[in-house]
Amino acid sequence: MVNFKQHCRFCLMFIAGLLISGYAHADKYPNMWGPKVVTPTSLHVPKQPTGMIEESFEYVPLHPVMFNPGKATIGTEGQKALDAAASYLMKHDNIQRILIAGSTDYIGSASYNDKLSDRRSEMVRNYLTLKGVNATLIQLSGSGENAPVDQNWTRDGRQRNRHVVIYAIRWQR
């Protein structure tokens, strides 16, 4: 029988061997052991053409729409949040793209949760387009259970993970 001290010593030696040999998931996690040094092939930095204004994008998260477990129907609180979001989106003319990102809790299979998050995103898109938001600006994203905003082992955490967030991507000048 191996005691705890021998087991820890073995684990440390095994990890050290992986580090020395370079097999510690360097291909999966390239920045795991520090930033990778990149040698530039050219030092040419293109200049900005004269007369152009420097521009940047800003992601504006709007109030999330919450859902009941296993459902893709929008409740009255969700409708209030979506009405406010539609008003904001139509009021600002510098919005270049609207990202609708759906999420679920971990209850159910991964494929079911992926489809459910897609359905939730589609429901939010349909609601916003019915309110007059330009459908060509909308991009959908469903992450299923893969992007939780809270822990999944409590009822409150799972409730916060069942949501759709709307990001307005504004063009700043």
Backbone torsions as a table, in degrees:
resi	resn	phi	psi	omega
1	MET	NA	136.8	-178.5
2	VAL	-92.8	130.4	177.9
3	ASN	-85.3	172.8	-173.9
4	PHE	-62.2	-41.3	-177.8
5	LYS	-64.3	-41.5	177.7
6	GLN	-65.8	-39.6	179.5
7	HIS	-63.1	-44.9	179.2
8	CYS	-63.2	-41.0	179.5
9	ARG	-63.6	-41.7	177.8
10	PHE	-62.1	-44.8	-179.5
11	CYS	-61.9	-42.8	178.7
12	LEU	-63.3	-41.4	179.0
13	MET	-65.9	-39.3	179.6
14	PHE	-64.3	-45.5	179.4
15	ILE	-64.7	-41.7	178.4
16	ALA	-61.6	-39.7	177.6
17	GLY	-63.7	-39.6	176.9
18	LEU	-63.9	-41.5	-179.6
19	LEU	-65.1	-42.5	-179.1
20	ILE	-67.2	-39.9	-177.5
21	SER	-80.7	-13.6	178.1
22	GLY	82.6	15.3	-178.3
23	TYR	-94.4	15.8	-175.0
24	ALA	-89.1	57.2	174.6
25	HIS	57.7	37.8	179.2
26	ALA	-65.6	-28.3	178.9
27	ASP	-77.4	-31.4	179.8
28	LYS	-80.5	-39.9	-176.6
29	TYR	-125.0	81.0	-173.1
30	PRO	-64.6	-26.4	-178.6
31	ASN	-101.9	17.3	-176.0
32	MET	-64.9	-37.1	-175.4
33	TRP	-108.0	27.3	178.8
34	GLY	113.9	166.5	-177.8
35	PRO	-67.4	143.0	179.1
36	LYS	-80.1	135.0	179.3
37	VAL	-83.0	122.6	-179.9
38	VAL	-112.0	126.2	178.1
39	THR	-94.0	119.9	-178.9
40	PRO	-67.6	142.6	177.3
41	THR	-85.5	-19.4	179.7
42	SER	-146.2	142.4	177.8
43	LEU	-97.6	9.9	180.0
44	HIS	-72.1	123.7	175.6
45	VAL	-112.0	116.2	-178.2
46	PRO	-66.7	138.8	178.7
47	LYS	-86.2	150.8	177.6
48	GLN	-75.4	131.8	179.1
49	PRO	-59.5	144.2	179.8
50	THR	-66.7	145.8	179.6
51	GLY	92.5	-12.7	179.1
52	MET	-89.0	144.3	177.8
53	ILE	-95.7	134.5	178.3
54	GLU	-67.5	130.8	-175.5
55	GLU	-125.1	154.6	176.1
56	SER	-146.5	165.9	-180.0
57	PHE	-109.9	149.6	177.6
58	GLU	-130.9	130.6	176.7
59	TYR	-91.9	120.7	179.9
60	VAL	-111.5	106.6	177.7
61	PRO	-77.0	130.0	177.0
62	LEU	-96.2	171.7	-175.6
63	HIS	-57.3	130.6	-179.2
64	PRO	-70.8	151.9	176.2
65	VAL	-102.1	122.4	-176.5
66	MET	-93.6	151.8	-177.6
67	PHE	-130.1	157.3	174.0
68	ASN	-79.8	159.0	-178.5
69	PRO	-59.1	130.1	176.1
70	GLY	69.9	9.7	-176.9
71	LYS	-116.6	154.0	174.7
72	ALA	-122.7	23.1	179.4
73	THR	-93.9	144.4	-177.2
74	ILE	-93.9	123.9	179.6
75	GLY	-84.4	-175.5	-177.0
76	THR	-67.5	-37.5	176.6
77	GLU	-66.2	-38.4	176.9
78	GLY	-65.2	-38.1	177.8
79	GLN	-64.7	-39.0	177.3
80	LYS	-62.9	-44.4	179.6
81	ALA	-64.1	-39.6	-179.6
82	LEU	-72.2	-33.7	175.4
83	ASP	-63.1	-43.1	177.3
84	ALA	-65.2	-39.7	179.0
85	ALA	-65.5	-42.7	179.3
86	ALA	-63.0	-40.8	177.7
87	SER	-61.3	-44.5	178.8
88	TYR	-63.6	-45.2	-176.0
89	LEU	-66.1	-35.0	-179.4
90	MET	-82.0	-22.8	-178.6
91	LYS	-76.2	-32.3	-176.4
92	HIS	-98.0	118.5	-177.7
93	ASP	-88.3	-5.2	-180.0
94	ASN	-93.7	14.6	177.9
95	ILE	-82.3	121.9	-177.0
96	GLN	-94.7	-28.5	-176.3
97	ARG	-155.6	150.1	176.2
98	ILE	-124.4	119.9	179.3
99	LEU	-103.2	124.8	176.8
100	ILE	-112.2	113.2	-174.1
101	ALA	-115.0	116.7	-179.5
102	GLY	-99.1	146.8	178.8
103	SER	-139.1	161.9	176.6
104	THR	-134.0	172.7	169.5
105	ASP	-84.8	-173.5	-175.4
106	TYR	-92.9	3.2	179.9
107	ILE	-72.3	126.1	-177.8
108	GLY	103.1	173.8	-178.9
109	SER	-76.1	161.2	-179.3
110	ALA	-63.2	-41.0	-179.3
111	SER	-67.6	-38.3	176.6
112	TYR	-63.2	-43.7	-179.6
113	ASN	-67.1	-35.0	175.8
114	ASP	-62.6	-46.0	179.3
115	LYS	-66.1	-38.3	179.3
116	LEU	-65.3	-42.0	178.3
117	SER	-66.3	-35.1	175.4
118	ASP	-64.8	-43.3	179.3
119	ARG	-63.8	-39.3	177.8
120	ARG	-64.2	-42.9	177.5
121	SER	-62.4	-41.9	179.3
122	GLU	-64.4	-38.5	178.3
123	MET	-63.4	-41.6	178.6
124	VAL	-66.3	-42.0	177.2
125	ARG	-60.4	-46.6	-179.5
126	ASN	-61.0	-41.0	179.6
127	TYR	-63.9	-45.5	-178.4
128	LEU	-65.5	-38.9	179.6
129	THR	-69.6	-33.0	174.7
130	LEU	-65.2	-27.7	178.7
131	LYS	-85.5	-1.8	174.7
132	GLY	106.6	5.1	177.9
133	VAL	-73.6	139.3	-178.6
134	ASN	-65.2	115.7	-175.9
135	ALA	-68.0	-24.2	-178.5
136	THR	-71.6	-17.1	179.3
137	LEU	-85.3	-13.6	-170.4
138	ILE	-87.7	131.5	174.9
139	GLN	-121.5	128.5	-178.0
140	LEU	-97.6	147.7	176.2
141	SER	-147.0	126.7	175.7
142	GLY	-119.7	120.9	-177.0
143	SER	-105.8	0.7	179.4
144	GLY	60.7	-130.6	-179.8
145	GLU	-96.3	7.8	-171.0
146	ASN	-84.9	-8.9	-179.2
147	ALA	-132.0	65.2	-178.7
148	PRO	-70.5	146.2	175.0
149	VAL	-98.1	-9.2	-179.6
150	ASP	-148.8	172.9	179.5
151	GLN	-68.7	152.9	-178.0
152	ASN	-100.8	-1.0	-175.9
153	TRP	-92.6	-0.8	173.8
154	THR	-117.8	156.6	179.7
155	ARG	-62.3	-43.5	179.4
156	ASP	-65.6	-39.6	178.2
157	GLY	-63.9	-43.5	178.3
158	ARG	-63.8	-37.6	179.4
159	GLN	-63.4	-41.3	179.0
160	ARG	-69.3	-23.1	178.9
161	ASN	-81.1	-15.0	178.6
162	ARG	-91.3	81.7	-174.3
163	HIS	-151.2	167.9	170.2
164	VAL	-127.5	130.6	177.7
165	VAL	-110.3	139.7	177.6
166	ILE	-108.3	125.4	176.3
167	TYR	-111.4	123.2	173.1
168	ALA	-93.4	121.9	-179.5
169	ILE	-98.8	106.2	-175.3
170	ARG	-97.3	148.0	177.4
171	TRP	-98.0	114.2	179.3
172	GLN	-96.6	139.0	177.2
173	ARG	-118.8	NA	NA
